[in-house]
């Protein structure tokens, strides 16, 4: 079959055409027909496996198979969070990737779930995150904040991580989390970590806590500015 080379390169980049089918089969064979994000074995039932091209806007070749990753449909949808063509399939994917998932696909179910909902910090990888589940839904937090919640009395059975959950290891990291949650923290994970050091107890367990916080500092500087204005003018 004779194909226009330019058209065939374009179709390969877009995930169709004879060349793409050959690349797809090679990637599936290399990955043993197993989803590289969640471990789903495509030989178990008829759920269709897909091949993800991890380098967008480029045309893969037989020499670039490392750019291709086998995924099940739901996990593939998690990597195209804002593409309506994938619909709501990502809701069927597990929240966390497997611990040994390749970096290109070792992401949470949604890009927004890489931000801790207690301290608002952005995690570098899913391995640094945990999830707390209550009757209202799932709340993703960084592992230090998960330790802070456990220290505050949260039920360890409601937490999940990538791989096996080690509640003791999470609790050991509680000191890395801020004592108080961020202003925009989600309600169910707004618990305060028990102060442990002398400085933390002075700052958070004495009247100083009313001044050493964002609102207190704004009020303090405002009062200082008013007083200075009276003195100078």
Buried (B, 14 or more C-beta within 10 A) or exposed (E): EEEEEEEBBEBBBEBEBEBBEEBBEBBBEEBEBBBBBBBBEBEEEEEEBBBBBBEEEEBBEEEBBEBBBBBBBBBBBBBEBEEEEBEEBBEBBBBBBBEEBBEBBBBBBBEEBBBBBBBBBEBEEBBBBBBBBEEEEBBBBBBBBBBBBBBEEBEBEBBBBBEEBEBEEBBBBBBEBBBBBBEEBBEBBBBEBBBEEEEBEEBBEEEEBEEEBEEEEEEEEEEEEEEEEEEEE
